[in-house]
Structure formats: structure tokens, C-alpha cells
Amino acid sequence: MVDIVKQIEDWLHVIFAENPALFLVSIKVKPTNNIKVFIDGDEGFPIDMCVRINRKLYKLIEENAFYPEGDFSLEVSSPGLSEPLKLHRQYTKNIGRDVEVLFNDLTVKECKLITVAEADIVIEQTEGKGKKAVTQQLVIPLINIKSTTVQIKF
């Protein structure tokens, strides 16, 4: 039997050819046959596109009889703001935004994502307030980062 995750990746590759701004973040299949597909886009992932992809994938899974009796559920969504960035493309998409970086040594920095290179990122951090505020840019190797999460400021 073909691996369902691999098959979904192949189908998405074809679907993304129509809209190259979209990309796969991850696929999770639970023992209850609940399939969760997380997709993002360079300019966001609109809900109407989410619905269209869900319908296409659902139909393909049914037609290929991966789950007899249709015993599965499918969720297609963006990863959500609380999910850490996983892919280089997600970092690039979020340049200029406030992020929280958790380092491998479990220290945390709240900063602004300035640039993204192949092996590192540049963040900008301000310490202090008012006239005593000092802003500095730091180059952080991606290998030193445990997770990065976009922060929403109101």
C-alpha cells in the first residue's frame, strides 16, 4: 500500500503547480485516520484556497480508497500563529515581524526578524526604554534555534 503522507505530498505538488506561492508545512495522520495538512503561502493562505484544496484532497483520498468505508477525516489549514516556524520559507515570509526566538540553551529573545539567509537569521533587539534604549542587530545561526514563533502585538 502506498504511504498516505507520501501520496498527499505528491498530490499537493501538482496542486501547488497552479499556485506556486503556496507550500506544504507538514502532514500529520492520527491513529483515528484524522489527516491534518498544514499549508502556508508567501502572501498568506486564503480561506477559499483552503476549502478548494481540502475538497480536491478529500476527493482524491476517497477515489483511491485509502480508507475503506470512507473512515477518515481531513483538515486543511494554515499552521496558525501559535505554531513555531518550521521552514526557511516561513522565516522569509515573516521578515519585519516581531518574533520570539527560543534557543537550544532554552534562553528566549523577543525581537524583530530583519533578514533571513541560508544558514542564519538577523534579529533586532531593543533593550532599555526611552533615551537609554539600545537597539542592536544580532546574527543567529539557525542551528542554534530550537523554535521561532511570530508574536502579535496590539
C-alpha positions, 0 to 999 in steps of 0.5 A: 500500500502506498504511504498516505503522507507520501501520496498527499505530498505528491498530490499537493505538488501538482496542486501547488503547480497552479499556485506556486506561492503556496507550500506544504508545512507538514502532514500529520495522520492520527491513529483515528485516520484524522489527516491534518495538512498544514499549508502556508503561502508567501502572501498568506493562505486564503480561506477559499484556497483552503476549502478548494484544496481540502475538497480536491484532497478529500476527493482524491483520498476517497477515489483511491480508497485509502480508507475503506468505508470512507473512515477518515477525516481531513483538515486543511489549514494554515499552521496558525500563529501559535505554531513555531516556524518550521521552514526557511520559507516561513522565516522569509515570509515573516521578515519585519515581524516581531518574533520570539526566538527560543534557543537550544540553551532554552534562553528566549529573545523577543525581537524583530526578524530583519533578514533571513539567509541560508544558514542564519537569521538577523534579529533586532533587539531593543533593550532599555526604554526611552533615551537609554534604549539600545537597539542592536542587530544580532546574527543567529545561526539557525542551528542554534534555534530550537523554535521561532514563533511570530508574536502579535502585538496590539 
